[in-house]
C-alpha cells in the first residue's frame, strides 16, 4: 500500500535551532507624555468653518475631442515602438539575400515612370 499522508504529517519533527523565546527580556521604551492641556483650555481658538471656495475643484470631464487626441497619441506611441521591431523581424525572417536591392531598383524604376501612365 502507498504512503498515508495523515500518518506522515502526524510524525514528530526534529527541533533545529530552537532558541527558547522566553530567554529574552522585553525592551522598555519610555514615550514622552503628551501634554493635551492646551487643546481643551479656554485659549484654544475655534477655526472658522470652511467655505465652498476652499474645496478643491474636480478636474473637468474629458471632451470627445480630448479622447480623440489621447487615442491618437497612444496609437502613435505604440506605432513608434512596434515599427522598428517589426521591420527588423521582417528582415530576419522573410527577406532573402538580394531582396532589398531588387526592391530599391523597382522603386527607382517606378519613380522614373512618373505618377500616371496611359
ABEGO torsion letter per residue (X at the ends): XBBBAAAAAABBBBBBGBBBAAABBBBBBBBBBBBAAAAABAABBBBBBBBAAABBBBBBBBBAAAAAAAAAAAAAAAAAAAAAAAAAAAAAAABBBGAAAAAAAAAAAAAAAEABBX
